């Protein structure tokens, strides 16, 4: 395809002048003279056959045609600048934006970021936390790591790791919990999922007592409250390994219940960039290495509403 010659210098002069509404400020930004900027803009106006500015006694004002052209140029020059900034020392750094549910981000991903950076040094990773409610398209995300059963409309979801819920609390609270029945006398901290405690008590073989503890939209915050003695929380112990090892958190009972897993999700309509492919491969290898029995490769679950569930062997 043959592109028409674009007067880039003139377009840049107009874009800067339009943002500042001043030829003088545009000249300072572009490191040229005010006369050069004015001449470039007049040349562009002559080429287009329209006036882009109204020249006022004390400055400039955009014409209707100038208002139409400015946002297109701001976007185009901004995109070019963003791509150029991704080059450094002869390498291209590709931006990857990932939304991560907070518990997985702090409990699993952040402790392994150094490994990722060593494995994929030319990916500019951007992490955004969420509380399991996320819109990939609206938020401009390449991936979202979330907790659930893998069934999200319009999404392809790949299983990362199971996350059974168990009782976690501060040592002083744990000393009072020798059996499940003791929880009836404790403050039970709740997540945004109302069925967690009833499911756990069903697994323990007893009726769920009345639950009146505070509700949190983040399991990470809920467990922080538990560590400070506010009550007992239900959360995946695997995401709080450091706190358990440090003794700040205790698991008083072995009973656990499965309500969901962590999944890597992306829009089915979104083509995978090289950065997306590299991050996906690294993430699946890391989670498979932890979850697979020794000497046996793990099998991945892939959920796609069109493909249904099928096993995908991970690399070892």
C-alpha positions in Angstrom: 0.0 0.0 0.0 1.4 3.4 -1.0 0.9 6.0 1.7 0.6 9.7 0.8 3.5 11.9 1.9 2.7 13.2 5.4 4.1 16.6 6.4 5.2 15.3 9.8 7.1 18.5 10.8 4.0 20.6 10.0 1.7 18.3 11.8 3.9 18.3 14.9 4.1 22.1 14.8 0.3 22.3 14.7 -0.2 19.7 17.4 2.1 21.5 19.8 0.7 24.9 19.0 -2.8 23.6 19.4 -2.1 22.1 22.8 -0.5 25.4 24.0 -2.6 27.7 21.9 0.7 29.6 21.4 3.3 29.5 18.6 5.9 30.8 21.1 5.4 28.0 23.6 5.3 25.5 20.8 8.6 26.8 19.5 10.1 26.4 22.9 8.9 22.8 23.2 10.2 21.9 19.7 13.5 23.8 20.0 12.9 25.9 16.9 12.0 29.6 16.3 8.5 31.0 16.6 8.7 32.0 13.0 9.5 28.4 11.9 6.4 27.1 13.8 4.2 29.7 12.3 5.5 29.0 8.8 4.9 25.2 9.2 1.4 25.8 10.4 0.6 28.1 7.5 2.0 25.6 5.1 -0.2 22.9 6.6 -3.3 25.1 6.3 -2.5 25.9 2.7 -2.1 22.2 1.9 -5.4 21.3 3.6 -7.2 24.4 2.3 -8.6 25.3 5.7 -7.7 27.6 8.6 -6.8 25.5 11.7 -6.5 28.5 14.0 -8.3 31.8 14.4 -5.6 34.4 15.0 -6.7 36.7 17.9 -5.2 39.9 19.1 -3.9 38.1 22.2 -3.3 34.5 21.1 -4.8 31.6 19.2 -8.1 29.8 19.1 -8.8 26.5 17.3 -11.2 26.5 14.4 -13.7 23.7 14.0 -11.3 22.0 11.6 -8.5 22.4 14.1 -10.6 20.9 16.8 -11.3 17.9 14.6 -7.6 17.3 13.7 -6.0 17.8 17.2 -7.2 14.7 19.1 -6.1 12.4 16.2 -2.6 13.9 16.2 -2.3 13.8 20.0 -3.2 10.1 19.9 -0.9 9.3 17.0 2.1 11.1 18.4 1.5 9.7 21.8 1.4 6.2 20.4 4.6 6.7 18.5 6.4 8.1 21.6 5.2 5.2 23.7 6.6 2.7 21.3 9.9 4.5 20.9 10.3 4.6 24.6 10.1 0.8 24.7 13.5 0.6 23.0 16.5 0.7 25.3 20.2 -0.4 24.6 19.2 -2.1 21.4 16.3 -4.1 22.9 12.6 -3.7 22.6 10.7 -3.8 25.9 7.1 -5.0 25.4 4.6 -3.8 27.9 2.4 -6.5 29.6 -0.4 -5.5 31.8 -1.8 -8.1 34.2 -4.6 -7.7 36.7 -4.1 -9.9 39.7 -6.4 -10.7 42.6 -4.6 -9.3 45.7 -4.2 -12.6 47.7 -2.4 -14.3 44.8 -0.3 -11.2 44.0 1.1 -10.9 47.5 1.1 -14.5 48.5 2.5 -16.1 45.3 3.4 -13.8 42.4 5.4 -11.0 44.1 7.9 -13.4 45.8 8.7 -14.8 42.4 9.0 -11.5 40.4 12.7 -11.7 40.4 12.5 -15.1 38.7 10.2 -13.7 36.1 12.5 -10.7 35.5 15.5 -13.0 35.0 13.5 -15.3 32.7 11.9 -12.5 30.6 14.1 -9.4 31.0 12.6 -7.5 28.1 9.0 -7.5 29.3 7.8 -4.3 31.0 5.4 -5.9 33.5 2.5 -3.7 34.8 0.6 -5.2 37.8 -2.8 -4.0 38.8 -4.6 -5.6 41.8 -8.4 -6.2 41.9 -10.8 -7.9 44.2 -11.9 -10.6 41.7 -14.2 -8.1 39.8 -12.3 -7.1 36.7 -13.1 -6.0 33.1 -10.2 -6.9 30.9 -11.4 -4.9 27.9 -12.3 -1.7 29.7 -9.2 -1.7 31.9 -6.8 -2.5 29.0 -5.5 -5.8 30.6 -3.7 -8.5 28.7 -4.4 -11.1 31.4 -6.3 -11.3 34.7 -5.5 -13.8 37.4 -8.6 -14.5 39.4 -10.2 -16.9 41.8 -13.2 -19.0 40.9 -14.4 -22.0 38.9 -13.0 -20.9 35.6 -16.3 -20.0 34.0 -16.3 -16.3 33.0 -18.2 -15.2 29.9 -16.1 -14.5 26.9 -12.9 -15.7 28.6 -10.4 -18.4 28.1 -9.2 -19.6 31.5 -6.2 -21.8 32.3 -6.0 -23.5 35.7 -3.0 -22.3 37.8 -3.4 -23.9 41.2 -6.0 -25.1 43.6 -6.7 -23.0 46.7 -8.6 -24.9 49.4 -9.8 -22.7 52.2 -8.9 -23.5 55.8 -9.1 -21.7 59.2 -6.4 -19.1 59.8 -6.0 -17.0 62.9 -3.6 -15.4 65.3 -1.8 -17.7 67.8 -3.8 -16.4 70.8 -7.1 -17.2 69.0 -5.8 -20.5 67.8 -5.1 -21.6 71.4 -8.9 -21.6 72.0 -9.7 -23.6 68.9 -9.1 -27.3 69.6 -12.0 -28.6 67.6 -14.5 -27.2 65.0 -17.2 -26.6 67.6 -15.0 -24.0 69.3 -15.5 -21.7 66.3 -19.1 -21.1 67.4 -17.7 -18.9 70.1 -15.3 -16.9 67.9 -15.8 -14.0 65.6 -15.8 -15.4 62.1 -14.4 -13.0 59.5 -16.2 -13.2 56.2 -15.2 -12.7 52.5 -17.5 -11.4 49.8 -18.4 -15.1 49.1 -21.3 -15.9 51.5 -21.0 -19.7 51.1 -17.4 -20.1 52.4 -18.2 -20.7 56.1 -21.3 -22.8 55.5 -19.2 -25.0 53.1 -16.4 -25.4 55.6 -18.7 -26.4 58.4 -20.4 -28.9 56.1 -16.9 -30.4 55.5 -16.4 -30.5 59.2 -19.7 -32.4 59.6 -21.6 -29.8 61.7 -24.2 -27.2 61.2 -23.0 -23.7 60.5 -23.5 -21.3 63.5 -24.8 -17.8 63.2 -22.0 -15.7 61.6 -21.9 -12.0 62.4 -18.3 -11.1 61.8 -17.2 -8.2 59.5 -17.2 -8.7 55.7 -14.1 -8.0 53.6 -13.8 -7.6 49.8 -10.2 -8.8 50.0 -9.0 -12.1 51.5 -5.7 -10.4 52.1 -7.3 -7.7 54.3 -9.4 -10.3 56.0 -6.4 -12.4 57.0 -4.5 -9.2 58.1 -7.4 -8.6 60.5 -7.2 -12.2 61.7 -3.4 -11.8 62.4 -4.2 -8.9 64.6 -6.7 -10.9 66.6 -9.9 -9.7 65.2 -11.2 -13.3 64.6 -10.8 -16.4 62.5 -10.6 -16.3 58.7 -11.1 -18.8 56.0 -8.4 -18.5 53.3 -6.0 -20.5 51.3 -3.0 -21.5 53.5 -0.8 -21.7 50.4 -1.1 -18.0 49.9 0.1 -17.2 53.4 3.1 -19.5 53.7 5.4 -16.8 55.0 3.1 -15.6 57.7 2.5 -19.2 58.8 6.3 -19.9 58.8 6.9 -16.7 60.9 4.3 -17.7 63.4 2.2 -14.6 62.9 -0.6 -16.9 61.6 -1.7 -20.3 62.8 -3.7 -23.0 61.1 -5.5 -24.6 64.1 -7.5 -27.3 62.2 -6.6 -29.4 59.2 -10.2 -29.3 57.7 -10.4 -27.5 54.4 -12.9 -26.9 51.7 -12.6 -26.3 48.0 -14.6 -23.4 46.7 -12.4 -22.4 43.8 -9.0 -22.2 42.2 -6.7 -19.5 40.7 -7.0 -19.1 36.9 -5.1 -17.2 34.3 -7.8 -15.6 32.1 -7.8 -13.6 28.9 -10.3 -12.4 26.3 -10.9 -15.2 23.7 -11.0 -12.4 21.1 -7.5 -11.1 22.1 -4.6 -12.3 20.0 -1.6 -13.2 22.2 1.5 -11.0 21.9 5.0 -12.4 22.4 5.0 -10.9 25.9 1.7 -12.7 26.7 3.0 -16.0 25.4 6.2 -15.7 27.5 4.4 -14.7 30.7 1.8 -17.5 30.2 4.5 -20.1 29.7 6.5 -18.9 32.7 3.5 -18.8 35.0 2.3 -22.3 34.0 5.7 -23.8 34.4 6.1 -22.2 37.9 2.7 -23.3 39.1 3.2 -26.8 37.6 6.6 -27.2 39.3 5.0 -26.6 42.7 1.8 -28.6 42.2 3.1 -31.7 40.3 4.1 -34.9 42.1 7.8 -35.7 41.7 8.7 -37.2 38.4 5.2 -36.8 37.0 4.2 -33.9 34.7 1.2 -31.9 35.7 -1.9 -31.7 33.5 -3.5 -28.3 33.0 -7.2 -27.6 32.9 -8.2 -25.3 30.1 -11.7 -23.8 30.3 -13.2 -22.2 27.2 -17.0 -22.0 26.8 -16.5 -23.1 23.2 -13.9 -25.8 23.8 -15.3 -27.1 27.2 -12.7 -28.5 29.7 -9.8 -30.4 28.4 -6.4 -31.4 29.8 -3.3 -29.5 28.6 0.1 -30.9 29.5 2.4 -28.3 30.9 6.1 -28.0 30.3 8.4 -29.4 33.0 
